[in-house]
């Protein structure tokens, strides 16, 4: 099985890496946009997985169990990635706040 990033996630990640110097000079607007885009994508993946679950449970012929499970796994992986980013950002913030000036 091959795993690929969705175009919106890939673009968000590219925006973060390309905006390194711009973020320092511009105040971080690019990072905020990239983070917002990634969170919206994760939310949409979770909504799609829930919709597919409900359609499969109602007996719709157009939805297979395999597609439903793949959709659920994609949503779970996206959520875990977002959670990891959040945890690292909180840890970095805590480290900065604990620095002596």
CORNORDA-V301220 format. One record per backbone hydrogen bond with DSSP energy under -1.0 kcal/mol. CO is the residue of the C=O (numbers start at 1). NH is the residue of the N-H. If there is no record, write none. Layout:
co->CO nh->NH
co->CO nh->NH
//
This chain:
co->6 nh->10
co->7 nh->11
co->8 nh->12
co->9 nh->13
co->10 nh->14
co->11 nh->15
co->12 nh->16
co->13 nh->17
co->14 nh->18
co->15 nh->19
co->19 nh->23
co->20 nh->24
co->21 nh->25
co->22 nh->26
co->23 nh->27
co->28 nh->32
co->29 nh->33
co->30 nh->34
co->31 nh->35
co->32 nh->36
co->33 nh->37
co->34 nh->38
co->35 nh->39
co->36 nh->40
co->37 nh->41
co->38 nh->42
co->39 nh->43
co->40 nh->44
co->41 nh->45
co->42 nh->46
co->43 nh->47
co->44 nh->48
co->45 nh->49
co->46 nh->50
co->47 nh->51
co->48 nh->52
co->49 nh->53
co->50 nh->54
co->51 nh->55
co->52 nh->56
co->53 nh->57
co->54 nh->58
co->55 nh->60
co->56 nh->59
co->64 nh->68
co->65 nh->69
co->66 nh->70
co->67 nh->71
co->68 nh->72
co->69 nh->73
co->70 nh->74
co->71 nh->75
co->72 nh->76
co->73 nh->77
co->74 nh->78
co->75 nh->79
co->76 nh->80
co->77 nh->81
co->78 nh->82
co->79 nh->83
co->80 nh->84
co->81 nh->85
co->82 nh->86
co->83 nh->87
co->84 nh->88
co->85 nh->89
co->86 nh->90
co->87 nh->91
co->88 nh->92
co->89 nh->93
co->90 nh->94
co->91 nh->95
co->92 nh->96
co->93 nh->97
co->94 nh->98
co->96 nh->99
//
